[in-house]
Amino acid sequence: MSEYKYHSGIRLRIYPSHQQKRIIKKNAETARFIYNEMIACSKEIAAFGKLSIYIQGITERIQVLRERIKSVISLKAHFLWMDDVDLDANYDCECQEELCPCVEVLSM
């Protein structure tokens, strides 16, 4: 783009209704919750991984956390409020794509 003399773009302003604002807010908060939950699970796995002793309860907890962070669908099964009809159908795919690099680094 730097070789072009002029840069052009579209500036757009939207005016959502109250119901649309509520839906936008709900989707943003759900995405934030999913991100925070995945990061918390990854940090907990990392903290348990630093322990050098074998305890059955800890290994079971690590397995549960690893299953939970595999996909957003497993989070939906754990948190039933995420089945709301107002939530975007693609939010789970988008969140999973954004979180994969973060979760892989923290799980090691």
Phi and psi in degrees as a GROMACS rama.xvg file:
@    title "Ramachandran Plot"
@    xaxis  label "Phi"
@    yaxis  label "Psi"
@TYPE xy
-69.1963  -20.7093  SER-2
-78.6048  -13.5219  GLU-3
-80.7006  145.358  TYR-4
-73.5826  -36.5245  LYS-5
-122.194  143.462  TYR-6
-107.599  135.991  HIS-7
-126.986  155.439  SER-8
-162.756  175.123  GLY-9
-113.533  129.316  ILE-10
-104.704  124.436  ARG-11
-129.831  136.072  LEU-12
-122.393  134.208  ARG-13
-114.352  152.823  ILE-14
-127.637  82.8157  TYR-15
-71.923  152.658  PRO-16
-74.2352  175.412  SER-17
-63.2363  -39.6912  HIS-18
-66.2126  -42.0425  GLN-19
-64.9951  -37.7066  GLN-20
-62.4344  -40.3147  LYS-21
-63.8381  -42.2617  ARG-22
-67.4106  -42.2444  ILE-23
-61.1193  -44.5848  ILE-24
-63.5209  -42.496  LYS-25
-62.8923  -41.3791  LYS-26
-67.3323  -40.6655  ASN-27
-65.6534  -42.1128  ALA-28
-67.756  -34.9896  GLU-29
-67.2631  -42.8074  THR-30
-62.457  -41.1184  ALA-31
-64.4474  -41.1247  ARG-32
-62.8876  -45.0503  PHE-33
-61.2786  -45.1081  ILE-34
-59.949  -49.2876  TYR-35
-63.8241  -38.153  ASN-36
-66.1328  -42.4397  GLU-37
-64.4775  -42.4481  MET-38
-65.7819  -41.5726  ILE-39
-62.6332  -42.5535  ALA-40
-63.0361  -42.7305  CYS-41
-64.495  -40.537  SER-42
-65.6885  -38.0462  LYS-43
-66.9916  -39.4718  GLU-44
-62.5753  -42.8242  ILE-45
-63.5215  -40.1643  ALA-46
-66.8693  -40.7049  ALA-47
-68.0098  -31.7667  PHE-48
-66.309  -22.5995  GLY-49
-76.9076  -16.6787  LYS-50
-73.223  135.479  LEU-51
-98.9981  0.774506  SER-52
-104.414  152.594  ILE-53
-97.5462  120.44  TYR-54
-131.42  128.884  ILE-55
-57.4785  -42.3225  GLN-56
-62.719  -37.7091  GLY-57
-69.8912  -42.5783  ILE-58
-64.7808  -36.4452  THR-59
-66.0631  -40.8677  GLU-60
-63.9519  -39.8646  ARG-61
-62.8207  -41.3107  ILE-62
-63.5738  -41.5232  GLN-63
-63.2547  -43.1518  VAL-64
-66.4759  -40.0974  LEU-65
-64.451  -38.5847  ARG-66
-65.9975  -36.957  GLU-67
-67.6572  -35.6585  ARG-68
-90.5331  -0.161413  ILE-69
-64.9586  -38.0849  LYS-70
-154.084  159.404  SER-71
-71.5737  -25.2825  VAL-72
-63.6198  -35.458  ILE-73
-68.0471  -30.0802  SER-74
-68.0965  -36.5288  LEU-75
-60.3401  -37.4422  LYS-76
-69.2873  -29.6982  ALA-77
-83.2535  -37.4413  HIS-78
-114.426  100.628  PHE-79
-68.7923  -21.8085  LEU-80
-67.9907  -12.2996  TRP-81
-78.9953  -1.35165  MET-82
-90.613  18.6284  ASP-83
-64.7891  142.237  ASP-84
-72.0179  -21.28  VAL-85
-76.6074  -15.9258  ASP-86
-75.2834  143.845  LEU-87
-63.9752  141.324  ASP-88
-70.7896  -22.7391  ALA-89
-97.4615  -0.672298  ASN-90
-64.1108  -33.2767  TYR-91
-67.5603  -38.9657  ASP-92
-68.3072  -43.008  CYS-93
-64.7117  -42.9372  GLU-94
-64.6109  -41.0434  CYS-95
-63.988  -40.371  GLN-96
-64.3584  -39.9853  GLU-97
-71.4777  -32.1183  GLU-98
-88.1962  -19.741  LEU-99
-53.1178  -49.231  CYS-100
-63.2554  -39.0437  PRO-101
-66.445  -44.9506  CYS-102
-68.0822  -38.5219  VAL-103
-64.0738  -40.2311  GLU-104
-67.4735  -45.34  VAL-105
-73.4827  -25.3742  LEU-106
-79.247  -15.0114  SER-107
